Amino acid sequence: MLQDSGFILLPQLVHLQPLDKGGVRITTTIQTHHPTLEPDGVFEYQHSTGNSVQDSARKGFDLWAQTDLVALLDALILVRFQVETNYPRPSGNAVDSFGVRS
């Protein structure tokens, strides 16, 4: 669980390929769940190379944290703002102008 956010992160190793000149290329996934924002989860792939499996995984997940996780945390801030201020949200399965599903 990502502390204080409510996000549950489920990373998995999908594929590992040793490289001819050393190092490895890996494919990983991360599924992110949040009880309010996305209860069914968001599923994403990461592809990275490094000197070791650990180095490659760190690079892939670091890049995910710098991009995709930032967007998820921003969306969570927006949803909390909408709830706290009673900001009107569209009904049904529409997506509002902030990209938040109703």
Helices and strands as residue ranges (DSSP letters): E 8-18, E 24-34, E 38-50, H 53-66, H 68-85
